[in-house]
Amino acid sequence: MNSSELPKQSDVVIAGAGIIGLTAALYLSDRGVNVTICDKGTVGCEQSMRNWGWVRRMGRDPIEIPLATESARLWEELAAQVGQDIGFRKSGIFYLCKTNKDLAKYEAWMPHAKNHKLDSHMLSPQDLAIYLPSLKGAWAGAMYTPSDARAEPSIVIPAIAAELRRRGISILENCAVRAFDTSAGRVSEAITERGAISCKNLVLATGAWTRTFCRNSGIDFPQLKVFGSVMRTDPVDGAPEYAVAGNDFAFRKRLDGGYTIAQKNANIAQIVPDSFRLLRQFLPAFRSEGNEVMLRFGKAFFEEALSKKTWAKTDVSPFELKRQLVPVPDQKILKRGMSNVIGSFPEFAKASILETWGCAIDVTPDAIPVISSVLSNPGLIISSGFSGHGFGIGPGAGHLVADLITGSRPIVDLAPYLLSRISKIQVTKPNRK
């Protein structure tokens, strides 16, 4: 079948052609499962190709470490699977500590590294002078994980898509999944803007759009969006091979020799109606991590207030009205981030900024993704809410989706990722018109 032709039937339909949807399709294909991927826009057009490109285990919530560890193993295999250099390098990651308080926070995390047999360890200021000789300023130390890695989002996403197409898997771009139908109590059709696809499973790998889809289907999925700003430079002589984060900057080397740079702890959360609806669930996270997010009130509030909340399967959906969620980067944040980098690593003063971009991050109340069947709708699977961690743990998450669908032994324990932990109500009043 032509990859752009809508199939009448598929074992599994995946909504979303980002890192999660693509790797889920890859591992399902390995097991002989027929898969169709539909995306309202184009392959990897949102967060999957707009992230920092870090593949880390260090500093993660202990719940996520097993999935991050399995993902690191799968990352090592991906280049061979797609037949292309995807920029995966075990170059190591540093978290620099400016104060003793910062140092104590990471030292408190170290027992988790030991429990999971990670090679993370603390460094003294003297150690830093050896690893990062150009680093300027007074630093209390750092946490360092030599085996943590990086990869190239703009290369790996198209490479996986190309491999899937070589396998005969249909990837339908500009083809939004509007809704689903059920038969005998389980998913039986994915309703797209081009027509229906008969299927046994529908996977929502829909990133920041998942709450919108779920609400129309009567499913409570607590999710908000935060927005980041990122830039890339030309090659910089003498800059570190490592990925490095300080309190107010982060960078990693790119395959082309340039650097991806951001201001750490400078994401923007637009105040929207859902901010109030979900306030009780998100308030604990905001209280503990509020210094990493800046609240803004503006036109986004009114755009969301006026947006379509429900629609019939024959209606044009919100996904067709906005094919790509592409935020405008905040140039002030980027300017500060670059200044912060230069203050610590003077060699970056010679860098030229080649491109800037914005990204939309899908966040859950506990910053842990949902990778779960929806009990009220057998055959429906959500894999979303990755809270900025989706690229690094994407292969593991995709594998876990494939495990769910095929009934295989899960690559990691499913319990921490179940929808029920953050959603007491999975069914309200779905729109079935």
N, C-alpha and C positions, 0 to 999 in steps of 0.2 A: 504493500500500500504506500502511496505517496505520503511523506511525513506531514504534509499540510492538509491531508484529507481527513475529515472526521470519521473515525471508525464507528460502526454500529455497536460493537461490543468490545469490551476489554475486561480482563479479570480485575484490574485495579486502575482507577483514575486518580492521578495526583494533581491537585490544584496548587500550582506554584513551582516555577522552574529555577529555584535558588539552590543553594548547597544542600539543603535538607531534602527537597523533592528529588533532585538529581541523584544524590547518593542512595536514597531509598529505591529509586528505579534501578540503579546499577546493581544493588544487592538482590533485588527481586528478580532481575533478569538472570543473574547468576543461578537462580533456583528454578528457572524455566517459567516464571510467572509473566503473563502478558500484561504490559503496562502502557498506559497513555498518559502523557503529561500535558496539562493545559495551563497556560499563563495568560493573564489579562494583558500583559505587556510583552516584553521580550525576555529571553534567557538571562537570568542574573541581573535584571535591570535595577533592582533596589539594593537592599543591605548586603546581599551576598558578594557584590563586587564593589562595595563602598566602605568596607571595614578596614581595620588596620592590617590584617593579614598575619595576626599572631596565632600560633598554635601552642597553647600553654596549659600546663597543669598547675603550676605554681600559684599559690594564693587563692585557689578556687574554694568555694564552699565545699566542705568535706563530702556533702551529698553528691557533688558533681565529679569528684576526683576519679572514681571508677570509670565513668563514661569518658572523661577526658583522657584517661590512660588508654582505653580501648581505641579511642579516636586517634591518638598518637601512633599506635601500631598500624591502624588502617591508612593513615596518611603516608606512612613509609611504603605502602603497597600501591598507592594510587598512581604514581608516575608510570609504573610498569603496566598497570591496567589501561591507562589512556594512551600509552606510547609517546609520552611527551614530558619534557622537563617542566614541572609546574612550580619551580622555585622553592621546593621543600628543602629546607636546610636546618639541621640541628645546630643552630648557631648560638644558642643560649639566650636567656632573658635575665635582666637585672631589674630589681625594684630598689631604687636608691632611697635611703633614709636620711632625711635632713636633721631630725631631732631624735633624742632618746625615746620619746613617745612613739615615733614612727618605728623605731627599731624594736621596741617592746611589742608592738602590734604584730610584726612579722615573726618575732621569736615565739609569740604565743601560738602561731600557726604551725610551727615546725614539728610538733608531735604528729600532726596529720601527715606530713611528709614522711616521717619515720614509719607510721602505720601502713602507708601505701608504698613503701620502698622507693620513694622518689629521691633523686640526687640533689634536691634543694639543700642549700646550706647558707649560713650567715657569713658575711665578710666584714672585716674590720676596715677602718680607713686606710691602713697600710696595705691591705689586700687590694683595695680599690685602686690605689696608685699603680699597682702592677697590672691589673686587668684593664683599667681605663686611664692610661697615663695622661691624656689630655684633659681629664675632668678637672674643672675649676670649682672653687668654693669649699666651704667647710661641710663635710658630710659625716654623719655618725656611723655609717656603714651601709650594708645592702643585703638583700636576699638574692641569691643567684641560683639558677637551675640550668646547668650546662646542656641537658638533653631537651629543654624546651626549644621550640622551633618557630619557623616562619614559612609562609607560602605565598604565592602570588594570586590574589583573587581574580584579577583580570585575565589570567591565563588558565587557572584550573577550572573555572566555571565553564567557559566555552569548550575546554578540552573534554570534560565529562559529557557535556551535551553532544559533542561530535562522536564520542565513543558510543553513546546510546543510539544515536542515529545509525551508526555503522551496524549496530545489532538489530536494526529494524524497528526501533521504538519510536513511536510518533511523539513529537514535541510540537504542540500546536500553540504558536504565539498569537497574540492578539485574539485570544479565545478564552474569555472569562467563564468560569464555572459560576452560574447564578444561584443554583440551589440543588437539591437532590430529591428524588422520589423514593418511596419505600414500597415493598411488597412483602406480605406475610411478616411484617414487623421489622424488616431489615432493609438496608440500602439496596436499591435495585437499579437506579439510574442516576447518573450525573447530568444535570441539565445545564448545558452550555449555551452561550449566545448563538451558536451555530446549529444547535439541536441536541438531542439526548444521546448519551452513550450508556448502554446497558452495562452494569458492572456489579461486582460483589463487594467491593470496597472503594470508598472515597477517602483520600488522605488530604487533610487541610494543612499544607506546608505553606501557609499564606502570610507569614510574617505579621507585619503591622496591621493587616486587613482582617485577621482572624476574628476579632471581636465583632466586626461588622457582619461577616458571614454568619457567625453563630447566632447573633441577635435575631436575624431574620428567620433562623431555624428554631428559635425558642430555646436556645442553649445559652446558659450563663457562662461566659468566658471573661473573667476579669483581666483586663489588659489596658495599659496606657502606652503612649509613645513618648520617647525623648529623642531629641535631635542633636546630632553632633556635626562638627566641621573638621575636615581633613584636607591635607595638601600633600603634594609630592614635589621633589626637587630633582635637579640634574645631579650627576655623580659628584660626590664630595671626597676629595683626596684626604686620606688620613682619618676619616671618621670611623667609628667602631663597626665591626662586623656584627656585634651583638644587637639585640633589641633592648632598649633601655627606657625605663619610665622613672621620672622624678615626681615630685608632688604636683608640678604644674606643666609638665611636658611629657611626651612619649614619642619614640621614633623606632623605626626598623629599616634595615637595608633592603632595597628592592633588587630583583634579578637584573635590572638594567643598570645597577650601580648607584642609582639615585636613592632617596629616602622618603618614606611615608612618615609624615609628622602630624601630630595633633597636640592640642593643649589638654592635658589630663585633668579630670575633674571639672570639666567646663561644658557639660551637656545642658541643653535647654529643654524644659518641660513647658509646653504651652498649656495655659489654663483653659480647659474646655468643659462642656457639660459633664462628660464622664469623670472629670477630676472630682466633681462633687458627688456623683453617684457612687464612685468607688473609694471615696475618701477614707472611710473606716478601714478598708482592707489595705490601702497603701500607706496610711499614716505612720505605722511603725517603721516601715522602710525609709520613709522620708525623714523621720526623726533621727534615724541612725546614720543615714547617708545623705542628708540634706545638703551638706557642704559640697557634694559632687554635682548637684543639679541647680540650675537657675530657673526660677519661675518667670514666665512672661505672660502677659495678657494682651491679646490683640485680635486681629481679624479671624484667627483660627477658631476662636470661641463661637463666633457667629456663623462661620462656614459649617462647623460641625452641628450647631443647633439647627441649621436649616437643611442639613443633609438628609437624604432619604434613609429612613430607619427600617422600613419593611418594603418588600416588593413581591409581586407575583413572578412565577417562573417565566412568564411571557414578557415581563417588563424589562426595560433597560436597567441594569443594576448599577450601583455606585462604582463597581470595578471597571465598567465600560466608560463611565463619565470621567474617570481619572485613571488612565492606564498605568501611570508611573508616579509613585510618591517620591519626588525628587526635591528635597528641601534646598533652599538657597543657603550656601555656607555663610557663616557669620565672620566677616573679614576682621572685625576687631578681635575676636577670639583667636583667629589664626595669627594675627599680627603679634598678639601677646605670647602665643605658643612658640612662635619662631624666635621671639626675643628671649624667652626663657631658655630655649635650647642653646642659643648662641651664648648666653650668660654662663652656661655650664660646659659647653663644648664649642670653643671659639672657632674651630674649623668650619662650622656651619655658616659663619659670616660670609663665606665665599659662595654659598649656594644660591642658585636662581630657582624661584618657584615656578614650576611649569604648569601646574593645574591645581585648582581647589574644588572641593565638592562638599555637599551636605549629605547626611544619612539619617534615616529614621529607624530607631531601635525599638523593638517590641518588648515590653517589660511586663512581668507578672509581679504580684505583691511580694513574693519571696525571692525574686530574681532567679528562680529555677524554672526550666522549661516544662511544658506539658507535653508528654509523649504518651498518648493514652487513647484507648478505645472510649467511645461515648456510650455508656451503658444503656441510655434510653434509645439509642439508634444503632443497633448492631451493624457493623460494617463501616461505620464512620470513625475515622481516626484523626486526632488532632496532634500535630507536631509543630508547636509554635511557642512564643513567649520566651525566646532564648536570651533576652536581656543583655544583648551585646556579646554573647559567647558563642553564637551559632556557627561562625566560620570554623573556629578551632575544634568544636565538638561535633561539627556537622556529619562527618563520616560515621561516627558512633551512633548519632541520632538516626541517621538514615538506615543503618544496620538494624537498630532496635525496631524501627517501623516495619522493616522486612520480617523481622522475627515475629512481631505481633500478627502480621497478616498470614504468615505461613505456619504459625503454631510451633515454631522452632524454640529451642531453649534460648531465652533472652541473653544477649551479650552482656548485660548487667541487670541487676535487680530493677524491675519495673516500678516497684512501690513508690519510690520518691517522686516519680514523674506523673502519677495518676491525676486526672482532672479533679477527682473528688477531694483532693487536699485543699483546693482553693475555691471550689464551686459546690456549694451545698445543693443548689437547684440546677439540674441539668436540662430540665424541660419546663418551659413556661407555656406560651401559646404560639407554636410555630405557624408561620404563614404558608399555607398549602394551596393557595389559589392558583 
